Amino acid sequence: MILNREEASASLEWKCSQAFGERNPDEELQDVDIVSAIEFDKTGDYLAVGDRGGRVILFETVGGKNTPNQHISRSELEKQMDFTSTSHPEYRYKTEFQSHEPEFDYLKSLEIEEKINRVRWCAAPNGSMFILSTNDKTIKLWKVRDQKVKKIKEMDHFPFVSSENTLLAEKNFMNEHNPPSFAHGYHLEWTENMATKIANVGNSVHARCQKVYPHAHDFNINSISNNSDCETFVSADDLRINLWNLEISDQCFNIVDMKPSNMDDLTEVITSAEFHPIYCNLLAYSSSRGFVRLVDMRQSALCDHSARILRDAAESHGSKSFFTEIIASISDIKFANDGQHLLSRDYMNLKLWDIRMDSTPVATFKIHEHLRPKLCDLYNNDSIFDKFECSVSGDGLHFATGSYRRDNG
């Protein structure tokens, strides 16, 4: 893994690859058009984007996939491999659909906005795409598939057909002259009923809501994560984590409950939850106290007491200030594909953990250290509560996370 900042800057060059959509210089940016969630599928061939307007937009790679029956010569395959290794992937718009609409909870007098908080790709059997999307309260499972568009195309009114096919059509023999014949003994006949045929003229993309998982969270949903068993997923809010079966939308199991009997005793909240990429029984979730808990769901039905805690001992014994607890809150966690390493992101740092070592991270990347003298100003304008996500590349060699523009810092 690239753990040295100098090595990373020398090997990577960041630049804008593509931009989607057009906006006039005098046109104001609409709040509903702001991206709120983004997720690649495991192959990297598809990209799902959610926005504050409740829409999910899908993109696909250009020329990156071949159908199973498509024959490709060795020279063409070598050209594709050379092109792929020397060029950036290019995506094109595939489709979009309205996932969520604004709602109003009349019992709590609460308006539920349509903004997409998370999108997650599910296993894709039979060539279809399945996507989980969620806003603050409701999770939905969407099925997206390509459908062939067929068009009726007219044929000649008096076509000659082989006599072998006339068993399927009404026979109308020619009266004025003998039908043409051939040496093998067959003769040609024509019918009036075969005037049309159906031809494929293209593909269209159809999105359909398969399941709706409602009314399971009293607080806003902050994360969803698919299990490696391809059958279950979890959803997490500030105080609870629920386990769902993809096929059952009216029942879930509460596996983590951090709500105290008296809310005055509340000391931390759940900020993110993520399944292990290999072992379906392992689940990690982070908290506002800067802890990452790793639980084995086989040990207990309620997993909040039997957990292995990853915490940075150096920060626990360091100097404290008014802002210490605020900046220690973890906003996002992600497993690497090897299942042994985990990323956590708090306001100041990005940390890489080996889940076999629970007292100290393998590496710490100081993202916002230059903002430490300005914590008081950031607190006054609430910027200190901003949340940043993190991501690991498929090969586990690179990490990505968010920050502010340097010229505004």
Beta strands, then each sheet from edge to edge (+ up, - down):
strand 1: 35-40
strand 2: 46-51
strand 3: 55-61
strand 4: 91-98
strand 5: 103-105
strand 6: 110-112
strand 7: 118-121
strand 8: 129-134
strand 9: 139-154
strand 10: 160-162
strand 11: 188-190
strand 12: 196-213
strand 13: 223-226
strand 14: 232-236
strand 15: 240-245
strand 16: 248-257
strand 17: 270-275
strand 18: 282-287
strand 19: 292-296
strand 20: 307-310
strand 21: 330-335
strand 22: 341-346
strand 23: 349-354
strand 24: 363-366
strand 25: 390-392
strand 26: 399-401
sheet 1: 1+ 2- 3+ 4-
sheet 2: 5+ 6-
sheet 3: 7+ 8- 9+ 12-
sheet 4: 10+ 11-
sheet 5: 13+ 14- 15+ 16-
sheet 6: 17+ 18- 19+ 20-
sheet 7: 21+ 22- 23+ 24-
sheet 8: 25+ 26-
end
